[in-house]
Amino acid sequence: MLTKSLKRFAIMPLLVALASCATAPEEKVSLLEQVKSNGELRCGVSGRLPGFSFVTSEGAYTGLDVDICRAVAAAVLGNPDDVAYTQLTAAQRFTALSSGEIDMLSRNTTQTLSRDSAGGNGLAFAPVVFYDGQGVMVRKDSGITNLEGLEDKTFCARAGTTTERNLNDVMQAEGISYELVKFETPDQMEGAYLAGRCDAATADRSSLNSSRAGFEAPDEHVILDEVLSKEPLAPATVDGDSQWADAVRWVVHGLMAAEEQGITQGNIDDQVASATSGENQENAAIRRFLGIEGDLGAKLGLPNDFVVQAVRAVGNYGEIYDRHLGPDTPTFIPRGLNDSYVNGGLHYAPPFN
């Protein structure tokens, strides 16, 4: 009897181990590997905001948010054109990401605690690509110059955004009564505002600027000086996939770090040549950044020269900004906070080491 008991106890750890193997969940494959396998990056954008994401009459996607998608595609797939864009309203964007309809969201989305937390929308945010704030636009001939002038007036806003809560917080604190009408898309909101259904339109100042640029008479509308909130706009991936989130995050950091170091779309190949066999070949930091030595890219599951691929495709962050929001564009917004830290702005890339 004692021998049988000992045998039974001896095989129990084996049975437990086998049961554990049988019930162990399958290891989830990162979206990074799925994107590589698909040969295509599915990117969610607005498609209705000039300067950020907009579809031209020829059907081409353009804008700062679009170039972020293109940079990620270049870094991951080697081709910035391997992107399938999905136009999403503010109300649709988070569902599209969580359901797997898209791989990443690059759609003027504000990073907030509730959106970043597991108990909220469960997003993993990449670095902020545009520091913004909520603003208010009115007709110039209305004579309204501040929030007090909007007492008992009607605001147009978009549903599914942080706009409604921000406006309520500010107006309640100021003791100003108002009415709110909400719309699904920027086009609907703009149409209602231009038709006189509301006295003011409120959204991110960048969004209002984009809308006004498309009006027949943009000079007849003004954006008030008051800034109602902080709106750090950032790309996002679904939470729980750290490998994919890290890849997207460091591609964006790479665009910003390239600007810090004066590496541009025009000189990237010369920079690589110089770091390979020219005057910069002894600069270890530049060689790591460009993927000539070390394995920084491999640590992310990307080619070691992923920054080179991204910058060659779309330029550094400053070039992207100037292309879509610079002084020679109809959607011009002074860089201000969106400049590199070397020029007094807030954009700052961690070390590539």
Beta strands, then each sheet from edge to edge (+ up, - down):
strand 1: 41-45
strand 2: 48-49
strand 3: 53-55
strand 4: 61-62
strand 5: 83-87
strand 6: 104-105
strand 7: 123-125
strand 8: 130-132
strand 9: 134-139
strand 10: 153-158
strand 11: 178-183
strand 12: 200-204
strand 13: 221-223
strand 14: 231-233
strand 15: 236-238
sheet 1: 5+ 1+ 6+
sheet 2: 2+ 3- 4+
sheet 3: 7+ 15-
sheet 4: 8+ 14-
sheet 5: 11+ 10+ 12+ 9- 13+
end
